[in-house]
């Protein structure tokens, strides 16, 4: 960058002192003006680049906001669908529960008619009644699916029946506990020998292990076709 003193010495070689100083000051001012114009041009270009970058950033922010809005909408739709699915599954479980209950009641109604015939065929049981019943013993009531009262060889007897579509070992143990709990009270009320009160399981299916458990428990097992396994 030139100085006034330097330019003054330069111009003194051809001009008087007054002229040389005027020329020196003019030269320095012109140079300063040129520098400022270059700086302004560079600043203008920089501002333009920044403006373009800001415009691109704003456009990207708009795209991001739109994507976020779509994502929120999809999340909301997923949440709504999940609530609808939850209610649908609840309805399915409710319907299945009702269906299972209907099947159970239907099987019990069928068993009340079928079991007396099976007992008559296999052990000569003469049925006097075959109904669901609650037997009270030890301060509580136990619901028995079917209680058959009658005689075997003219001897009073009762058959306590557990009716299940699929008989499991767990259900066998639970029902045998119930039989042992109510047997003394039923024998007393009906004036029966406890040995004349027989547990019977009636259903469509029972695994080999379950069948062995029934036999070992001294109970009977009957299927709709009439097969019966005495203990």
C-alpha positions in Angstrom: 0.0 0.0 0.0 1.5 3.4 -1.0 1.9 6.3 1.4 1.6 10.1 0.9 5.3 10.7 1.8 6.5 8.1 -0.6 4.4 9.4 -3.5 5.4 13.0 -2.5 9.1 12.2 -3.0 8.3 10.5 -6.2 6.3 13.4 -7.7 9.0 16.0 -6.5 11.2 14.8 -9.2 9.0 16.4 -11.9 6.7 18.9 -10.0 7.1 21.6 -7.4 6.4 20.8 -3.8 2.8 22.0 -3.8 1.9 20.0 -7.0 3.8 17.0 -5.8 1.8 16.9 -2.5 -1.5 17.3 -4.2 -0.7 14.5 -6.6 0.6 12.3 -3.8 -2.6 12.8 -1.7 -4.8 12.2 -4.8 -2.9 9.0 -5.6 -3.3 7.6 -2.1 -7.0 8.5 -2.0 -7.6 6.8 -5.4 -5.8 3.6 -4.2 -7.9 3.6 -1.0 -11.1 3.9 -3.0 -10.1 1.1 -5.3 -9.4 -1.2 -2.3 -12.8 -0.4 -0.7 -14.6 -1.2 -4.0 -12.8 -4.5 -4.2 -13.7 -5.3 -0.5 -17.3 -4.3 -1.2 -17.4 -6.6 -4.3 -16.0 -9.5 -2.3 -18.4 -8.8 0.6 -21.3 -8.7 -1.9 -20.3 -12.0 -3.3 -19.9 -13.5 0.2 -23.4 -12.3 1.2 -24.8 -13.8 -2.0 -23.2 -17.1 -1.2 -24.5 -17.0 2.4 -28.0 -16.1 1.1 -27.9 -19.1 -1.3 -26.8 -21.4 1.5 -29.5 -20.1 3.8 -32.1 -20.6 1.1 -31.0 -24.2 0.6 -31.0 -24.7 4.4 -34.6 -23.4 4.6 -35.6 -25.7 1.8 -34.0 -28.6 3.6 -35.8 -27.6 6.8 -39.1 -27.6 5.0 -38.4 -31.1 3.6 -37.4 -32.3 7.1 -40.5 -30.8 8.6 -42.7 -32.5 6.0 -40.9 -35.8 6.6 -41.4 -35.4 10.3 -45.1 -34.6 9.8 -45.5 -37.8 7.7 -43.6 -39.8 10.3 -45.9 -38.5 13.1 -48.9 -39.3 10.9 -47.6 -42.9 10.4 -46.9 -43.3 14.1 -50.4 -42.1 14.9 -51.9 -44.5 12.4 -49.8 -47.3 13.9 -50.9 -46.4 17.4 -54.6 -46.4 16.3 -54.2 -49.7 14.5 -52.5 -51.2 17.6 -55.5 -50.0 19.8 -57.9 -51.5 17.2 -55.9 -54.7 17.2 -56.0 -54.9 21.0 -59.8 -54.5 21.0 -60.0 -57.1 18.1 -58.0 -59.6 20.1 -60.1 -58.9 23.2 -63.2 -59.6 21.2 -61.6 -62.8 19.8 -60.7 -64.0 23.3 -64.2 -63.2 24.5 -65.8 -65.0 21.6 -63.5 -68.0 22.1 -64.3 -68.0 25.8 -68.0 -68.0 24.9 -67.5 -70.7 22.4 -65.6 -72.9 24.8 -68.3 -72.4 27.4 -71.0 -73.3 24.9 -69.0 -76.4 23.9 -68.6 -77.3 27.6 -72.3 -76.9 28.3 -73.2 -78.9 25.2 -70.9 -81.7 26.2 -72.3 -81.8 29.7 -75.9 -82.0 28.3 -74.8 -84.8 26.0 -73.0 -86.6 28.8 -76.1 -86.5 31.1 -77.9 -88.7 28.5 -74.9 -90.8 27.3 -73.2 -91.7 30.6 -76.2 -93.6 32.1 -76.3 -95.8 28.9 -72.5 -96.5 29.2 -72.9 -97.4 32.9 -75.8 -99.7 32.1 -73.8 -101.4 29.4 -70.6 -101.9 31.3 -71.5 -102.4 35.0 -75.3 -102.9 35.0 -75.9 -99.5 36.6 -79.6 -98.7 36.8 -79.9 -94.9 36.8 -82.5 -93.1 38.9 -81.2 -89.6 38.3 -78.4 -87.9 36.3 -78.0 -84.2 37.0 -75.3 -81.5 37.8 -75.1 -81.0 41.6 -73.2 -79.0 44.2 -72.1 -81.2 47.2 -71.4 -79.5 50.5 -68.6 -80.8 52.7 -66.0 -79.4 55.0 -67.8 -76.0 55.1 -67.7 -75.5 51.3 -69.5 -76.5 48.2 -68.0 -78.5 45.3 -69.6 -78.4 41.9 -69.9 -81.8 40.2 -70.6 -81.8 36.5 -72.9 -84.8 36.8 -74.1 -87.0 39.7 -75.7 -90.2 38.7 -77.7 -92.0 41.4 -79.0 -95.5 41.1 -78.1 -99.1 41.8 -75.6 -101.7 40.8 -76.8 -105.3 41.3 -79.7 -103.8 43.4 -77.1 -102.1 45.7 -77.4 -98.3 46.0 -74.5 -96.5 44.3 -73.5 -93.0 43.0 -71.2 -92.0 40.2 -69.5 -88.6 40.4 -68.7 -87.5 36.8 -66.1 -84.9 35.6 -66.8 -83.9 32.0 -64.0 -82.4 29.9 -63.3 -82.2 26.2 -59.7 -83.1 26.7 -59.0 -84.7 30.1 -55.6 -83.8 31.5 -53.6 -85.3 34.4 -53.9 -82.0 36.4 -57.7 -82.2 36.1 -57.7 -85.8 37.2 -55.7 -85.0 40.4 -58.0 -82.0 41.1 -61.2 -84.0 40.7 -59.9 -86.9 42.7 -59.1 -84.5 45.6 -62.7 -83.2 45.3 -64.1 -86.8 45.4 -62.1 -87.7 48.5 -63.4 -84.5 50.1 -67.1 -85.0 49.4 -67.2 -88.8 49.6 -67.7 -89.1 53.4 -70.4 -86.5 53.5 -72.2 -88.0 50.5 -72.0 -91.5 51.9 -73.5 -90.2 55.2 -76.3 -88.2 53.5 -77.2 -91.0 51.1 -76.6 -93.9 53.5 -74.1 -95.4 51.1 -71.0 -97.4 51.5 -68.1 -95.0 50.5 -66.9 -97.8 48.2 -70.1 -97.5 46.3 -69.3 -93.9 45.3 -67.4 -94.1 42.0 -65.5 -91.3 40.2 -65.8 -91.2 36.4 -64.2 -89.1 33.8 -66.0 -88.5 30.5 -64.5 -86.7 27.5 -63.2 -87.0 23.9 -59.5 -87.3 24.6 -57.1 -88.4 27.3 -53.4 -89.1 26.8 -51.9 -92.5 27.8 -50.4 -91.0 30.9 -53.7 -89.5 31.9 -55.4 -92.9 31.3 -52.9 -94.6 33.6 -53.4 -92.0 36.3 -57.2 -92.5 36.1 -56.8 -96.3 36.5 -54.3 -95.9 39.3 -56.7 -93.6 41.1 -59.4 -96.2 41.1 -61.6 -94.1 38.8 -63.5 -94.9 35.5 -62.9 -93.4 32.1 -65.6 -93.2 29.4 -65.7 -91.9 25.9 -68.8 -91.1 23.7 -68.5 -94.4 21.8 -68.9 -96.2 25.1 -65.5 -97.4 26.0 -65.0 -97.4 29.8 -62.0 -98.3 31.9 -62.8 -99.5 35.4 -60.2 -98.9 38.0 
